[in-house]
Amino acid sequence: MLRVKAGDMDKMGLLFERHHRALFGFFYHMTHQKNTSEDLVQNVFYRMLKYRQTFTGEGEFRTWMYHLARNVLHDSVKQNKTLHHYDVNEMADHLAGGALADEGFEKQQDAEQLHKAMETLSSEHREVLVLSRFQELKYDEIANALNITEGTVKVRVHRALGELKKMFVKNESRR
């Protein structure tokens, strides 16, 4: 990114190749919309170019990228009040790291159950879980990206996992 900031725009393609899938996974986990997620990824890279002078290189690039991604998501939510949900399996190949690759019917059901449970979480809790568990950011990176303390991140992750656990325990007792 420092090279892009210095005017080497060819490096932007390399950044896109390295990070577009992870960003898509973040947006898809947050919105469950394929087309919207693709558009939001493009908006993040546009903002990277537009605001490249704000990248100082002092922190990690991923932290700065997810800070931009979060702003893009919030702007999109403000503009579009309705969200349309798509089938989880439709996006399995696009998610970062192939986290939901098809490995049988049981795994597919578990993934669908997880996504349904994630939808019920508050946006704050869903956001920290996506960043920490799916995007594998460290708590200090999340804190920097969200402009909150690391302690707040830990509390939100703990509470979100607790809520998910309650939902799964409740569903297991129904079986």
Secondary structure, DSSP 8 states (H G I E B T S, - for coil): -HHHHTT-TTHHHHHHHHHHHHHHHHHHHHH--HHHHHHHHHHHHHHHHHTGGG--SSS-HHHHHHHHHHHHHHHHHHH--------GGGGTTTSGGGTT----HHHHHHHHHHHHHHHHS-HHHHHHHIIIIIS---HHHHHHHHTS-HHHHHHHHHHHHHHHHHHHHHHHHH-
